[in-house]
Amino acid sequence: MAISRRRLIEAFGAIPAAMLLPRSAFAAYPDRPVRMIVPFAAGGNADIVARVVGDPMAGALGQPVIIDNRAGAGGSIGAEAVARAEPDGYTLLVGSNGPLTVNPFVQAKLGYDPLKDFAPIALTSYVPHAIIVHPSVEAKTVAELVALSKQKSISIGTSGVGSATHLTLERFNAQTGAKLAHIPYRSGGALLPDLIGGNIQAAMTEFSTALPLHRGGQGRIIAIAAAQRSALAPDIPTMIEGGVKDFTAASYVGILAPAATPAPVIAQLQKAITSSLGAGKAVDKLHELGSELATAEQMTPAGFAAFIRTDFERSRDAAKLAGLTPQ
């Protein structure tokens, strides 16, 4: 007996959708290596965190975690590659300030939307920003540095125009009335020789970058932009203690997937990341680097998403203060 087209459609409609999926759809995730794209060269903060977290993550997932460095355009090249990747949980982004919350305000032709094209998984850690001065600078406190900058020119280096530390400097100058003169470099590491040599008098940089100089007597950290003092250097006050109300700023690192990645996959990845940061060598290593672990809430997809939105708006305001326009 012939079956009408309508009956055939109805018959297929009665079959559970799962039975029509290819056999590969039933494979347990993950069944092959997971690739984490670091959108910067090896050796930087994001790369180090990726490698520290990647090893225990691999153990939790039962599959290798491959670190893939794709540097260029302030992190935008690697970020775009993840945004365009298949949303299956096998290609992840090691995200940070640059590609997520800075580049939208300094790059006119961004090939992705940081708020729409990614699914946040977990914030891992952040390194507070800090002001370090050359030993010849008389100022010992935030208030003294602000006052000194109004009396004479004080040059201060950052990682570059539009960098996270540049935006922090602009916020600091605006909130305190300081007149610190910005000197942009290509990276935090690039400014160190000039700071040590006295060619610049100060730097706004990551605490982890400044701490070795502070300990070695080659510089003096005035304050860190954190909510509380660091256990690595409890003698150094926060900017809030120095009178800059509610002032915090940091270079952060978190893991994201392409938008539309299935929720169960996101949940499994989030569990692997948080278990990696629960204790052990990974945590010790991050602390040694001057990093602070994200809070339990920030290590959730919703918490990390809220963190990104807040920093996005903060960067927007700082870019306006700096007079930056996308180029």
Phi, psi and omega in degrees: 000132180290142179255127181291157179301322181296317180294324180295317179297318179296323181294317178292327180294335180279346180280131178306139183302324182300329182288342181268353181285150176297155184302327182298336181293341182269355181296138181292135177274137352266147178245012175203171182302148177257133182255127176250116181273120173263117186278027179219167178292160178296147175104343179279178184300314181297320180295316180297315180297319180301317182287324178295317182279329186299319182298306178293332176298318179300320178296320180290325182274338183077018179217151177299146173247113185263127177269123185239106180277120178229082185280159175137144176055042177063027180097354185288328182295311179294321180296318179295323179299321179287319180301328182266358183285161176299130182278064184243005178088003182260354176229117184238160178249132169270095189269152179209185184310308186309292184291336186264317189228007176243309184305326179302340184253000179232347180243121185285328185246063179283129185274018181199163176251112185297338181267347184241333189266002180230153173250104179300138179253303180196138168281136181262310188194170174209152178247119181299151172278156183213153172257123176240139181242156174293146182305336181285344181286128186290332186296135179248345183228169177300313182299318180294322179294317178299314180296319181295323181293340179274344181266326180207164183291129175239113180276138182223126182270153173222180181286359177137164178298127180083001178285167180300320181288330175295316180295325176295319177299317180297319177297318180297312179300318182293319185283329184259342185082009179295156179238047179290130185272118185287130173237108183278141174239177182276343178194169178296323180292328184293333183276345187300314180302321180290326177291314180298320181281352180084010178288333167237155187264346182201170176211143168257112186211179178292143178305321181295330178282322184280330188301316179300323179291321178298315180292328182272001179077011180269357179193171180224118178284121180285315182191159175246149182270063181232163180288335179213165181293153179276139177295339180286335180210071185295350178280345182271123181283164174274164177293330177296316176296332179279002176102004179265099190302127174055027185272111174227149178197144183202159169265117187250162177222134177211168183250134180226159176239167174299148176303151179079006172295132184305140182304319179298325178291316177302316181297320180292320178293319180297320178296320180294321180291312182294325177292328178293331184258011181289323182185179173093199188297325181299314180295315180300317181296316180296319178296321178299329181278357181089009180277151173248137179290146174294159177286166179302321179292320180292341178274009175255157178304316181292319180294319179292321178299318179295321178299315181297316181298318180296315181290329178300312181291323178297319179292323178301314181295319181293323178297323178294318178300322182279352182071027182275140173231146181302132181246000000 
